[in-house]
């Protein structure tokens, strides 16, 4: 053991001596990331204020999208990509959601889903089946896809404000990204907002969400959402914001579900905020003869 320690000590001494001696060295160029043209600054309280203000102002959202889903098998290195379909998404606070997908070319319904925040119905006309159940999984299925609930979709499409009992912290960070087309690196400065909540009757904090803001526009670029056990449930990436006339919204939203190995990519064509949406627009009645399967 003493011999090993002496060897390590000798190596530790040798390396700085080589640097100081000026011999046995060469210089090579490293890629220098390009800095952004704009880099805004905001105090943590200001970031939270803007997020809360945006959430408070939003009452409803109507979006026309293209939906492309993939089932991933990372261990096998295989991904199954499903044909992209056109869709319409309706959201009305606090928890109302409807997502309607249409078969390409034909235009008939591929699926139709509604949720009131407590219960949901998912109808697939081509299979003559409708799934109904609670938005909270009471008994997990071996089929991970059956454990999906509409709540993750709503949480991914809009970035909620903070609750009064939420705790938060903000750190400044930066990410180095490669632009393959232009063959250079560029730096993306970020603010990372971590949101936690106390467990009931405990001083322990559990993660709720992590929201990342690009500092060129101070808009959310990523949102990570966790379950009650602290597991990462959903990752959402927001790209290429556009002013649709009623507010800024990303033109591409990528939703990843690591536990189920699925990915949903939304290409957003149009967004209208705070349009009046009636109760009837969140009612779904499958046709007579549809098989109903209840999920626990």
C-alpha positions in Angstrom: 0.0 0.0 0.0 2.8 2.4 0.9 4.4 1.7 -2.6 1.2 2.7 -4.3 0.9 5.9 -2.3 4.5 6.8 -3.2 3.8 6.1 -6.9 0.7 8.4 -6.9 2.6 11.1 -5.1 5.5 10.9 -7.6 3.0 11.2 -10.5 1.3 14.1 -8.9 4.6 15.9 -8.6 5.8 15.0 -12.1 2.8 16.5 -13.9 3.2 20.2 -12.7 7.0 19.9 -13.2 6.4 19.0 -16.9 4.2 22.0 -17.3 6.7 24.3 -15.7 9.7 22.9 -17.6 8.2 24.1 -20.9 9.0 20.8 -22.7 6.9 18.0 -24.1 3.9 20.1 -25.0 2.0 21.3 -28.0 -0.9 23.7 -28.6 -4.1 22.8 -30.4 -7.2 24.8 -31.2 -10.5 24.1 -29.5 -13.8 25.1 -30.9 -15.0 28.4 -29.4 -18.8 28.5 -28.9 -20.4 31.7 -30.3 -22.2 33.9 -27.8 -25.8 34.9 -28.4 -26.6 38.3 -29.8 -29.1 39.0 -27.0 -28.8 37.9 -23.3 -31.5 39.2 -21.0 -31.3 39.2 -17.2 -34.1 38.8 -14.7 -34.3 38.3 -10.9 -35.8 35.0 -9.7 -38.9 36.8 -8.4 -39.4 38.5 -11.8 -39.3 35.1 -13.6 -41.9 33.8 -11.2 -44.0 36.9 -11.6 -44.0 36.7 -15.4 -44.9 33.0 -15.3 -47.8 33.6 -12.9 -49.0 36.6 -14.9 -49.0 34.6 -18.1 -50.9 31.7 -16.5 -53.4 34.0 -14.8 -54.2 35.8 -18.1 -54.8 32.5 -20.0 -58.4 31.3 -19.7 -58.7 29.1 -22.8 -56.6 27.9 -25.7 -57.6 26.6 -29.1 -54.8 25.1 -31.3 -54.7 23.4 -34.7 -51.7 21.0 -34.8 -50.1 18.1 -36.5 -49.6 15.2 -34.1 -46.8 12.6 -34.6 -46.4 9.8 -32.1 -43.5 7.4 -31.6 -42.9 4.4 -29.4 -39.3 4.1 -28.4 -37.3 1.1 -27.3 -34.0 2.7 -26.2 -32.4 -0.6 -25.1 -33.0 -2.2 -28.5 -32.2 1.0 -30.4 -35.6 0.8 -32.1 -38.3 3.5 -32.6 -41.8 3.0 -34.2 -43.1 6.2 -35.8 -46.8 6.5 -36.5 -48.2 8.5 -39.4 -48.7 12.2 -38.5 -52.3 13.3 -38.3 -54.0 16.7 -38.1 -55.6 17.6 -34.8 -57.5 20.2 -32.8 -56.8 20.9 -29.1 -59.2 22.8 -26.8 -58.2 23.8 -23.3 -60.4 25.7 -20.8 -59.3 26.4 -17.3 -59.1 25.0 -14.8 -58.9 21.4 -16.2 -61.1 21.0 -19.3 -59.4 19.4 -22.3 -60.3 18.0 -25.7 -58.0 16.5 -28.3 -59.4 15.5 -31.7 -57.3 13.7 -34.3 -58.3 13.2 -37.9 -57.2 10.5 -40.3 -55.0 12.0 -43.1 -56.7 12.6 -46.5 -60.1 11.1 -45.4 -60.6 13.5 -42.6 -62.6 11.2 -40.4 -61.9 10.9 -36.6 -58.8 8.9 -35.8 -59.5 9.5 -32.1 -61.4 11.8 -29.8 -60.6 12.5 -26.2 -62.2 14.7 -23.5 -61.3 15.3 -19.9 -62.8 17.4 -17.1 -59.7 17.0 -14.9 -61.3 14.2 -12.9 -62.5 11.7 -15.5 -61.8 11.2 -19.2 -63.1 9.4 -22.3 -61.0 8.3 -25.2 -62.9 7.1 -28.3 -61.2 5.3 -31.2 -63.9 4.9 -33.9 -61.9 2.6 -36.2 -61.6 0.0 -33.4 -65.1 0.6 -32.2 -63.8 1.1 -28.7 -63.9 3.8 -26.0 -61.7 3.9 -22.9 -63.1 5.6 -19.8 -61.6 6.1 -16.4 -60.3 8.4 -13.7 -57.5 10.9 -14.4 -55.7 9.4 -11.4 -54.3 5.9 -12.0 -55.7 3.7 -9.1 -54.2 0.4 -10.3 -51.2 0.4 -12.6 -51.4 -1.8 -15.6 -48.6 -4.0 -17.0 -49.3 -2.2 -20.3 -47.7 1.2 -19.7 -49.8 2.9 -22.4 -52.9 2.1 -20.3 -51.4 4.1 -17.4 -51.4 7.3 -19.5 -53.9 10.0 -18.4 -54.8 13.3 -20.1 -53.4 15.4 -17.4 -49.8 15.1 -18.7 -51.0 16.4 -22.0 -52.6 19.5 -20.6 -49.6 20.2 -18.3 -47.3 19.9 -21.3 -49.2 22.3 -23.5 -49.3 25.2 -21.0 -46.8 26.1 -18.3 -48.7 26.7 -15.1 -48.0 29.4 -12.6 -46.8 28.5 -9.1 -49.1 27.5 -6.2 -49.0 29.5 -3.0 -47.3 26.7 -1.1 -44.7 26.1 -3.8 -41.0 26.7 -3.0 -38.6 27.7 -5.8 -35.0 28.4 -6.6 -33.4 29.8 -9.7 -29.9 29.2 -11.1 -28.2 30.7 -14.1 -26.7 28.1 -16.4 -25.6 27.7 -20.1 -25.8 25.0 -22.6 -23.4 24.5 -25.5 -25.2 23.4 -28.7 -23.8 22.2 -32.0 -25.2 23.7 -35.2 -24.5 20.8 -37.6 -25.6 22.8 -40.7 -23.2 25.8 -40.0 -20.6 23.6 -38.4 -20.1 25.6 -35.2 -21.0 25.6 -31.5 -23.0 28.3 -29.8 -23.8 29.0 -26.2 -27.4 29.2 -24.9 -27.6 31.0 -21.6 -30.5 29.8 -19.4 -32.3 30.3 -16.2 -33.4 27.1 -14.5 -36.4 27.4 -12.2 -36.8 24.5 -9.8 -40.2 24.2 -8.1 -40.7 22.0 -5.0 -43.4 21.3 -2.5 -43.4 20.0 1.1 -44.7 16.5 1.7 -47.8 16.5 3.9 -46.8 16.7 7.6 -43.1 16.6 6.7 -40.2 19.0 6.2 -39.1 17.0 3.2 -39.3 18.8 -0.2 -40.3 16.9 -3.3 -39.7 18.1 -6.8 -42.8 19.3 -8.8 -41.4 20.9 -11.9 -38.2 22.3 -13.4 -38.8 25.1 -16.0 -35.9 26.3 -18.1 -35.9 29.7 -19.8 -33.8 30.8 -22.7 -32.3 34.2 -21.8 -32.7 35.6 -25.3 -36.4 36.0 -24.8 -37.1 34.7 -21.2 -39.7 32.2 -22.5 -39.9 28.6 -21.3 -37.7 26.3 -23.5 -38.1 23.1 -21.4 -40.3 21.8 -18.6 -39.7 18.6 -16.6 -42.5 17.3 -14.5 -42.2 14.8 -11.6 -44.5 12.4 -9.9 -45.2 12.2 -6.2 -42.3 9.8 -5.7 -39.8 12.2 -7.4 -39.6 10.2 -10.7 -39.3 12.2 -13.9 -42.7 11.6 -15.6 -42.7 14.1 -18.5 -40.2 16.1 -20.4 -41.4 18.9 -22.7 -39.3 21.0 -25.1 -40.7 24.2 -26.7 -39.2 25.5 -29.9 -39.5 28.5 -32.2 -42.0 30.8 -30.5 -44.3 32.8 -32.7 -46.8 35.6 -32.1 -50.1 34.2 -33.2 -51.9 37.5 -32.6 -53.2 36.7 -29.1 -49.8 35.8 -27.5 -46.5 34.0 -28.0 -46.6 30.3 -28.4 -44.1 27.6 -29.6 -44.6 26.3 -33.1 -43.2 22.9 -32.1 -43.7 21.0 -28.8 -41.9 17.8 -28.1 -43.4 15.7 -25.3 -41.4 12.7 -23.9 -42.7 10.1 -21.4 -39.6 8.2 -20.2 -41.6 5.7 -18.2 -43.8 4.6 -21.1 -41.0 5.2 -23.8 -43.3 7.3 -25.9 -42.8 10.6 -27.7 -45.4 13.0 -29.1 -44.4 15.9 -31.4 -46.8 18.7 -32.0 -46.3 21.0 -35.0 -48.5 24.0 -34.2 -50.2 25.7 -37.1 -52.6 28.2 -35.3 -53.3 29.3 -31.7 -56.1 31.4 -30.4 -56.2 32.3 -26.7 -59.1 33.2 -24.5 -61.8 32.3 -27.1 -65.2 31.4 -25.6 -65.5 27.6 -25.3 -68.9 26.2 -24.3 -69.5 23.1 -22.1 -70.8 21.3 -25.1 -67.4 21.4 -26.8 -66.1 19.2 -24.0 -68.8 16.5 -24.3 -68.0 13.2 -26.1 -70.7 10.6 -26.9 -69.4 7.5 -28.7 -71.8 6.1 -31.3 -74.2 3.3 -30.3 -72.6 -0.1 -30.2 -69.1 1.2 -29.2 -67.4 -1.2 -26.8 -66.6 0.6 -23.5 -63.5 -0.4 -21.6 -63.1 1.0 -18.1 -59.6 1.7 -16.9 -58.8 1.7 -13.1 
